[in-house]
Amino acid sequence: MYLAMFGPKGFTVSSNKVITFDEFSSNSSLETEKQESKDKKPSTYIKGAGLDTFSVKVRLDRALGVYPMAQIEDWMSIKDKAEAYPFLLNGKPFLNTKWILKSVGISETHIDNTGYMIAATLTLSFEEFVRAGSAQASKKSKKGSSKSKKVKNTESIYNALSPSQKANMTRTSTAQAPSVKPSTERM
């Protein structure tokens, strides 16, 4: 019987194998933004709930029937696939959501005199998965978060020209910008 499961991996205690975790920690947050106000304390804009996270430490030891390198490779493969699964504790989904394995840390390794890893501690960090995002949305949010005071140009130069100025435009080589003959019309 498994104490916990994440996708294809299980945490178990039996007479021939012990794979369990400790130092379980979880974090839930609220996304906010401070808005400055002259001569007053800043106001708080509440954006909404942040993504929940949690992490566990897993001790892998050959003396407990576990091959540390095989376990490390399995967890790295799950991380690289970036698939979301529920984290089942005693058969029930933790916080009733799906999670992605965000990082795998390896520490406290013991390697024998033949170069074989006989023990290691993994730190597995998980992040709540609500729905798949897109690279396009990520680029837009990065542009929107810029603190640049540059004003966006909402119209192209071409659209700002009068019809007679557009008619008077002459083509030049591709290395040069198009030139516009002066017009007496108002812009």
Solvent accessible surface area in square Angstrom, and as a share of the most:
residue,aa,sasa,rsa
1,M,187,0.83
2,Y,109,0.41
3,L,82,0.41
4,A,2,0.02
5,M,60,0.27
6,F,0,0.00
7,G,23,0.22
8,P,94,0.59
9,K,22,0.09
10,G,13,0.12
11,F,0,0.00
12,T,19,0.11
13,V,86,0.49
14,S,53,0.34
15,S,126,0.81
16,N,118,0.61
17,K,81,0.34
18,V,38,0.22
19,I,8,0.04
20,T,51,0.30
21,F,42,0.17
22,D,86,0.45
23,E,116,0.52
24,F,75,0.31
25,S,62,0.40
26,S,59,0.38
27,N,92,0.47
28,S,83,0.53
29,S,53,0.34
30,L,100,0.50
31,E,84,0.38
32,T,66,0.38
33,E,73,0.33
34,K,149,0.63
35,Q,79,0.35
36,E,148,0.66
37,S,45,0.29
38,K,178,0.76
39,D,136,0.70
40,K,153,0.65
41,K,183,0.78
42,P,59,0.37
43,S,59,0.38
44,T,88,0.51
45,Y,111,0.42
46,I,105,0.53
47,K,116,0.49
48,G,26,0.25
49,A,91,0.70
50,G,10,0.10
51,L,87,0.43
52,D,24,0.12
53,T,48,0.28
54,F,5,0.02
55,S,28,0.18
56,V,1,0.00
57,K,64,0.27
58,V,0,0.00
59,R,84,0.31
60,L,0,0.00
61,D,36,0.19
62,R,86,0.31
63,A,95,0.74
64,L,75,0.37
65,G,25,0.24
66,V,2,0.01
67,Y,111,0.42
68,P,1,0.01
69,M,87,0.39
70,A,48,0.37
71,Q,20,0.09
72,I,7,0.04
73,E,104,0.47
74,D,62,0.32
75,W,1,0.00
76,M,62,0.28
77,S,47,0.31
78,I,13,0.07
79,K,57,0.24
80,D,102,0.53
81,K,131,0.55
82,A,70,0.54
83,E,82,0.37
84,A,24,0.18
85,Y,51,0.19
86,P,46,0.29
87,F,0,0.00
88,L,51,0.25
89,L,57,0.28
90,N,107,0.55
91,G,59,0.57
92,K,141,0.60
93,P,60,0.38
94,F,35,0.15
95,L,97,0.48
96,N,131,0.67
97,T,30,0.17
98,K,103,0.44
99,W,0,0.00
100,I,36,0.18
101,L,8,0.04
102,K,115,0.49
103,S,50,0.32
104,V,19,0.11
105,G,31,0.30
106,I,74,0.38
107,S,50,0.32
108,E,110,0.49
109,T,58,0.34
110,H,98,0.44
111,I,103,0.52
112,D,50,0.26
113,N,153,0.78
114,T,114,0.66
115,G,58,0.56
116,Y,99,0.38
117,M,26,0.12
118,I,63,0.32
119,A,4,0.03
120,A,0,0.00
121,T,8,0.05
122,L,0,0.00
123,T,40,0.24
124,L,0,0.00
125,S,33,0.22
126,F,2,0.01
127,E,33,0.15
128,E,31,0.14
129,F,68,0.28
130,V,92,0.53
131,R,185,0.68
132,A,82,0.63
133,G,76,0.73
134,S,62,0.40
135,A,75,0.58
136,Q,114,0.51
137,A,56,0.43
138,S,52,0.34
139,K,122,0.51
140,K,132,0.56
141,S,73,0.47
142,K,142,0.60
143,K,160,0.68
144,G,67,0.65
145,S,80,0.52
146,S,67,0.43
147,K,194,0.82
148,S,74,0.48
149,K,195,0.82
150,K,173,0.74
151,V,133,0.76
152,K,174,0.74
153,N,118,0.60
154,T,129,0.75
155,E,103,0.46
156,S,58,0.37
157,I,127,0.65
158,Y,115,0.44
159,N,96,0.49
160,A,49,0.38
161,L,20,0.10
162,S,13,0.08
163,P,110,0.69
164,S,35,0.23
165,Q,16,0.07
166,K,63,0.27
167,A,84,0.65
168,N,54,0.28
169,M,54,0.24
170,T,53,0.31
171,R,232,0.85
172,T,59,0.34
173,S,68,0.44
174,T,148,0.86
175,A,99,0.77
176,Q,119,0.53
177,A,81,0.63
178,P,82,0.52
179,S,55,0.35
180,V,61,0.35
181,K,105,0.45
182,P,130,0.82
183,S,34,0.22
184,T,148,0.86
185,E,85,0.38
186,R,225,0.82
187,M,153,0.68
